[in-house]
Amino acid sequence: MPDGTVKQVGPLTGTRVWTVPGRAGRPLFTPREDVVELAPGQERRLCAFCEDRYLETTPEKVRLVWPDFQQLRRIPARELSDTVAEFRRFGNLFEIVSAEYWRENHGFRQPTQVVQWAQDYLADPVGRQHLEYLAAIRARASGTPQSLEEAALDLVGGSHDVIVARRHVTDGARTDDELASSGLLTPDEHAVYIAFTVQSLQEILRAQPNAAYVAVFQNWLRAAGASFEHLHKQLVAIDEPGPQLDHELRMLSADHGLYQHAIADMSVQEGLVVAATDGAVAFAGVGHRYPAFEVYSTSPANLPHEHTGAEVRAMSDLVHALHAATGPHVPTNEEWHYRPPGAPWPMPWRVVLKWRTSNPAGFEGGTKIYVNTIDPWELRRRTVAQLQQLRDAGRIADGIRIGDECTPADSRLHYAEDA
């Protein structure tokens, strides 16, 4: 607009967004005022996800341990502290879609190996005490007590999992606000984190045959919806893809190249390419309620677990770099989007990273016009400059092309080539 206002419409969502001049200079976060100096060892017990509090989460399905990220599965409660988990996966104590949901609505019954795991866990005195503690918490919250045997089966056999990183704060932190975010992992650590999430997604789809989709997301900091300010991802099996994916599939039925035309080509034309690797490309997103990056795989594969290790690493390196450029104090949501298994049309794997820098309120609710404080071009400018500094400091992966180093070929998506 003549006054500098930028009006955007999301190509895939139709969401209307305005960026008003003068609001982009607002701070991205407010520093905490209640910072606490850490006592020796306190960094290992700051929340229920920390390594000295393993018994406050549900039984572990799998953990990765140093030095080579070996996978250990279904560790007995009495052995949880024998090793330190660099990353660990377990069921969410308060599931979005519960084990009861699958049982009552779909007639799902746990397979023999899960029933045996629950029985073995109960047979061990430490494990039984662990499950009694968790079952009591859930019973108080729901007001519906279960037998210990029923609760044990639900606690080990759910389809809403959490993947938690070891650190709550950075190694050597002196205060509790020195949080260990995704961007403060090394590129190699982040690659393990992403690959572990991809593997977990596939395992949940196999374990829950009634699932149509597994939602994968990461909420970082309380302002972005995190219960604990400890790095973790969540994977939730659901029995329908949801209205946004249904909408995109309808659009794809008429144009299999939708994402190439509506997102990638538009981003090249408008100068919104942020960075690229040999296998992925990042754009400053248009029409998002919050400043957002869209990271697209350029692989012919559609589902995350159909990608090769190198293709997963290409996505990881770009997502990690954007987290690093964002910094640990900005609330963010990381959302994974991919083709629902069995869907008829091709769809690329993409990860959307949103900066939760504002709270939509009355204006947005009444008009359905959202005010985003940073337009896509300013978001790209800031991030390109930050990525260049991070590369100079050796903080992000080698081989990332930044800003004008990218070519139109980097934005060529191959997801629909076999369609």
NORSULTA-V203203 format. One record per residue. N is the residue number from 1. RES is the residue in three letters. BURIAL is # if it has 24 or more other ideal C-beta (glycine too) atoms within 12 Angstrom, else .. Layout:
BEGIN
n=N res=RES burial=BURIAL
n=N res=RES burial=BURIAL
END
This chain:
BEGIN
n=1 res=MET burial=.
n=2 res=PRO burial=.
n=3 res=ASP burial=.
n=4 res=GLY burial=.
n=5 res=THR burial=.
n=6 res=VAL burial=#
n=7 res=LYS burial=.
n=8 res=GLN burial=#
n=9 res=VAL burial=.
n=10 res=GLY burial=#
n=11 res=PRO burial=#
n=12 res=LEU burial=#
n=13 res=THR burial=#
n=14 res=GLY burial=.
n=15 res=THR burial=#
n=16 res=ARG burial=.
n=17 res=VAL burial=#
n=18 res=TRP burial=#
n=19 res=THR burial=#
n=20 res=VAL burial=#
n=21 res=PRO burial=.
n=22 res=GLY burial=.
n=23 res=ARG burial=.
n=24 res=ALA burial=#
n=25 res=GLY burial=.
n=26 res=ARG burial=.
n=27 res=PRO burial=.
n=28 res=LEU burial=#
n=29 res=PHE burial=#
n=30 res=THR burial=.
n=31 res=PRO burial=.
n=32 res=ARG burial=.
n=33 res=GLU burial=.
n=34 res=ASP burial=.
n=35 res=VAL burial=.
n=36 res=VAL burial=.
n=37 res=GLU burial=.
n=38 res=LEU burial=.
n=39 res=ALA burial=.
n=40 res=PRO burial=.
n=41 res=GLY burial=.
n=42 res=GLN burial=.
n=43 res=GLU burial=#
n=44 res=ARG burial=#
n=45 res=ARG burial=.
n=46 res=LEU burial=#
n=47 res=CYS burial=#
n=48 res=ALA burial=#
n=49 res=PHE burial=#
n=50 res=CYS burial=#
n=51 res=GLU burial=#
n=52 res=ASP burial=.
n=53 res=ARG burial=#
n=54 res=TYR burial=#
n=55 res=LEU burial=#
n=56 res=GLU burial=#
n=57 res=THR burial=#
n=58 res=THR burial=#
n=59 res=PRO burial=#
n=60 res=GLU burial=#
n=61 res=LYS burial=#
n=62 res=VAL burial=#
n=63 res=ARG burial=#
n=64 res=LEU burial=#
n=65 res=VAL burial=#
n=66 res=TRP burial=.
n=67 res=PRO burial=.
n=68 res=ASP burial=.
n=69 res=PHE burial=#
n=70 res=GLN burial=.
n=71 res=GLN burial=#
n=72 res=LEU burial=#
n=73 res=ARG burial=.
n=74 res=ARG burial=#
n=75 res=ILE burial=#
n=76 res=PRO burial=#
n=77 res=ALA burial=#
n=78 res=ARG burial=.
n=79 res=GLU burial=.
n=80 res=LEU burial=#
n=81 res=SER burial=.
n=82 res=ASP burial=.
n=83 res=THR burial=.
n=84 res=VAL burial=#
n=85 res=ALA burial=#
n=86 res=GLU burial=#
n=87 res=PHE burial=#
n=88 res=ARG burial=#
n=89 res=ARG burial=#
n=90 res=PHE burial=#
n=91 res=GLY burial=#
n=92 res=ASN burial=#
n=93 res=LEU burial=#
n=94 res=PHE burial=#
n=95 res=GLU burial=#
n=96 res=ILE burial=.
n=97 res=VAL burial=#
n=98 res=SER burial=#
n=99 res=ALA burial=#
n=100 res=GLU burial=#
n=101 res=TYR burial=#
n=102 res=TRP burial=#
n=103 res=ARG burial=.
n=104 res=GLU burial=.
n=105 res=ASN burial=.
n=106 res=HIS burial=.
n=107 res=GLY burial=.
n=108 res=PHE burial=#
n=109 res=ARG burial=.
n=110 res=GLN burial=#
n=111 res=PRO burial=.
n=112 res=THR burial=.
n=113 res=GLN burial=.
n=114 res=VAL burial=#
n=115 res=VAL burial=.
n=116 res=GLN burial=.
n=117 res=TRP burial=#
n=118 res=ALA burial=#
n=119 res=GLN burial=.
n=120 res=ASP burial=.
n=121 res=TYR burial=#
n=122 res=LEU burial=#
n=123 res=ALA burial=.
n=124 res=ASP burial=.
n=125 res=PRO burial=.
n=126 res=VAL burial=.
n=127 res=GLY burial=#
n=128 res=ARG burial=#
n=129 res=GLN burial=.
n=130 res=HIS burial=#
n=131 res=LEU burial=#
n=132 res=GLU burial=#
n=133 res=TYR burial=#
n=134 res=LEU burial=#
n=135 res=ALA burial=#
n=136 res=ALA burial=.
n=137 res=ILE burial=.
n=138 res=ARG burial=#
n=139 res=ALA burial=.
n=140 res=ARG burial=.
n=141 res=ALA burial=.
n=142 res=SER burial=.
n=143 res=GLY burial=.
n=144 res=THR burial=.
n=145 res=PRO burial=.
n=146 res=GLN burial=#
n=147 res=SER burial=.
n=148 res=LEU burial=#
n=149 res=GLU burial=.
n=150 res=GLU burial=#
n=151 res=ALA burial=#
n=152 res=ALA burial=#
n=153 res=LEU burial=#
n=154 res=ASP burial=#
n=155 res=LEU burial=#
n=156 res=VAL burial=#
n=157 res=GLY burial=#
n=158 res=GLY burial=#
n=159 res=SER burial=#
n=160 res=HIS burial=#
n=161 res=ASP burial=#
n=162 res=VAL burial=#
n=163 res=ILE burial=#
n=164 res=VAL burial=#
n=165 res=ALA burial=#
n=166 res=ARG burial=#
n=167 res=ARG burial=#
n=168 res=HIS burial=#
n=169 res=VAL burial=#
n=170 res=THR burial=#
n=171 res=ASP burial=.
n=172 res=GLY burial=.
n=173 res=ALA burial=#
n=174 res=ARG burial=.
n=175 res=THR burial=.
n=176 res=ASP burial=#
n=177 res=ASP burial=#
n=178 res=GLU burial=#
n=179 res=LEU burial=#
n=180 res=ALA burial=#
n=181 res=SER burial=#
n=182 res=SER burial=#
n=183 res=GLY burial=#
n=184 res=LEU burial=#
n=185 res=LEU burial=#
n=186 res=THR burial=#
n=187 res=PRO burial=#
n=188 res=ASP burial=.
n=189 res=GLU burial=#
n=190 res=HIS burial=#
n=191 res=ALA burial=#
n=192 res=VAL burial=#
n=193 res=TYR burial=#
n=194 res=ILE burial=#
n=195 res=ALA burial=#
n=196 res=PHE burial=#
n=197 res=THR burial=#
n=198 res=VAL burial=#
n=199 res=GLN burial=#
n=200 res=SER burial=#
n=201 res=LEU burial=#
n=202 res=GLN burial=#
n=203 res=GLU burial=#
n=204 res=ILE burial=#
n=205 res=LEU burial=#
n=206 res=ARG burial=.
n=207 res=ALA burial=#
n=208 res=GLN burial=#
n=209 res=PRO burial=.
n=210 res=ASN burial=#
n=211 res=ALA burial=#
n=212 res=ALA burial=#
n=213 res=TYR burial=#
n=214 res=VAL burial=#
n=215 res=ALA burial=#
n=216 res=VAL burial=#
n=217 res=PHE burial=#
n=218 res=GLN burial=#
n=219 res=ASN burial=#
n=220 res=TRP burial=#
n=221 res=LEU burial=#
n=222 res=ARG burial=.
n=223 res=ALA burial=#
n=224 res=ALA burial=#
n=225 res=GLY burial=.
n=226 res=ALA burial=#
n=227 res=SER burial=.
n=228 res=PHE burial=#
n=229 res=GLU burial=#
n=230 res=HIS burial=#
n=231 res=LEU burial=#
n=232 res=HIS burial=#
n=233 res=LYS burial=#
n=234 res=GLN burial=#
n=235 res=LEU burial=#
n=236 res=VAL burial=#
n=237 res=ALA burial=#
n=238 res=ILE burial=#
n=239 res=ASP burial=.
n=240 res=GLU burial=.
n=241 res=PRO burial=#
n=242 res=GLY burial=.
n=243 res=PRO burial=.
n=244 res=GLN burial=.
n=245 res=LEU burial=#
n=246 res=ASP burial=.
n=247 res=HIS burial=.
n=248 res=GLU burial=#
n=249 res=LEU burial=#
n=250 res=ARG burial=.
n=251 res=MET burial=#
n=252 res=LEU burial=#
n=253 res=SER burial=.
n=254 res=ALA burial=.
n=255 res=ASP burial=.
n=256 res=HIS burial=#
n=257 res=GLY burial=#
n=258 res=LEU burial=#
n=259 res=TYR burial=#
n=260 res=GLN burial=#
n=261 res=HIS burial=.
n=262 res=ALA burial=#
n=263 res=ILE burial=#
n=264 res=ALA burial=#
n=265 res=ASP burial=.
n=266 res=MET burial=#
n=267 res=SER burial=#
n=268 res=VAL burial=#
n=269 res=GLN burial=.
n=270 res=GLU burial=.
n=271 res=GLY burial=.
n=272 res=LEU burial=#
n=273 res=VAL burial=#
n=274 res=VAL burial=#
n=275 res=ALA burial=#
n=276 res=ALA burial=#
n=277 res=THR burial=#
n=278 res=ASP burial=#
n=279 res=GLY burial=#
n=280 res=ALA burial=#
n=281 res=VAL burial=#
n=282 res=ALA burial=#
n=283 res=PHE burial=#
n=284 res=ALA burial=#
n=285 res=GLY burial=#
n=286 res=VAL burial=#
n=287 res=GLY burial=#
n=288 res=HIS burial=#
n=289 res=ARG burial=#
n=290 res=TYR burial=#
n=291 res=PRO burial=#
n=292 res=ALA burial=#
n=293 res=PHE burial=#
n=294 res=GLU burial=#
n=295 res=VAL burial=#
n=296 res=TYR burial=#
n=297 res=SER burial=#
n=298 res=THR burial=#
n=299 res=SER burial=#
n=300 res=PRO burial=.
n=301 res=ALA burial=#
n=302 res=ASN burial=#
n=303 res=LEU burial=#
n=304 res=PRO burial=#
n=305 res=HIS burial=#
n=306 res=GLU burial=#
n=307 res=HIS burial=#
n=308 res=THR burial=.
n=309 res=GLY burial=.
n=310 res=ALA burial=.
n=311 res=GLU burial=#
n=312 res=VAL burial=#
n=313 res=ARG burial=#
n=314 res=ALA burial=#
n=315 res=MET burial=#
n=316 res=SER burial=#
n=317 res=ASP burial=#
n=318 res=LEU burial=#
n=319 res=VAL burial=#
n=320 res=HIS burial=#
n=321 res=ALA burial=#
n=322 res=LEU burial=#
n=323 res=HIS burial=#
n=324 res=ALA burial=#
n=325 res=ALA burial=#
n=326 res=THR burial=#
n=327 res=GLY burial=#
n=328 res=PRO burial=#
n=329 res=HIS burial=#
n=330 res=VAL burial=#
n=331 res=PRO burial=#
n=332 res=THR burial=#
n=333 res=ASN burial=#
n=334 res=GLU burial=#
n=335 res=GLU burial=#
n=336 res=TRP burial=#
n=337 res=HIS burial=#
n=338 res=TYR burial=#
n=339 res=ARG burial=#
n=340 res=PRO burial=#
n=341 res=PRO burial=#
n=342 res=GLY burial=.
n=343 res=ALA burial=.
n=344 res=PRO burial=.
n=345 res=TRP burial=#
n=346 res=PRO burial=#
n=347 res=MET burial=#
n=348 res=PRO burial=#
n=349 res=TRP burial=#
n=350 res=ARG burial=#
n=351 res=VAL burial=#
n=352 res=VAL burial=#
n=353 res=LEU burial=#
n=354 res=LYS burial=#
n=355 res=TRP burial=#
n=356 res=ARG burial=#
n=357 res=THR burial=#
n=358 res=SER burial=#
n=359 res=ASN burial=.
n=360 res=PRO burial=.
n=361 res=ALA burial=.
n=362 res=GLY burial=.
n=363 res=PHE burial=.
n=364 res=GLU burial=.
n=365 res=GLY burial=.
n=366 res=GLY burial=.
n=367 res=THR burial=.
n=368 res=LYS burial=.
n=369 res=ILE burial=#
n=370 res=TYR burial=#
n=371 res=VAL burial=#
n=372 res=ASN burial=#
n=373 res=THR burial=#
n=374 res=ILE burial=#
n=375 res=ASP burial=#
n=376 res=PRO burial=#
n=377 res=TRP burial=#
n=378 res=GLU burial=#
n=379 res=LEU burial=#
n=380 res=ARG burial=#
n=381 res=ARG burial=#
n=382 res=ARG burial=#
n=383 res=THR burial=#
n=384 res=VAL burial=#
n=385 res=ALA burial=.
n=386 res=GLN burial=#
n=387 res=LEU burial=#
n=388 res=GLN burial=#
n=389 res=GLN burial=.
n=390 res=LEU burial=#
n=391 res=ARG burial=#
n=392 res=ASP burial=.
n=393 res=ALA burial=.
n=394 res=GLY burial=.
n=395 res=ARG burial=#
n=396 res=ILE burial=#
n=397 res=ALA burial=#
n=398 res=ASP burial=.
n=399 res=GLY burial=.
n=400 res=ILE burial=#
n=401 res=ARG burial=#
n=402 res=ILE burial=#
n=403 res=GLY burial=#
n=404 res=ASP burial=.
n=405 res=GLU burial=.
n=406 res=CYS burial=#
n=407 res=THR burial=.
n=408 res=PRO burial=.
n=409 res=ALA burial=.
n=410 res=ASP burial=#
n=411 res=SER burial=#
n=412 res=ARG burial=#
n=413 res=LEU burial=#
n=414 res=HIS burial=#
n=415 res=TYR burial=#
n=416 res=ALA burial=#
n=417 res=GLU burial=.
n=418 res=ASP burial=.
n=419 res=ALA burial=.
END
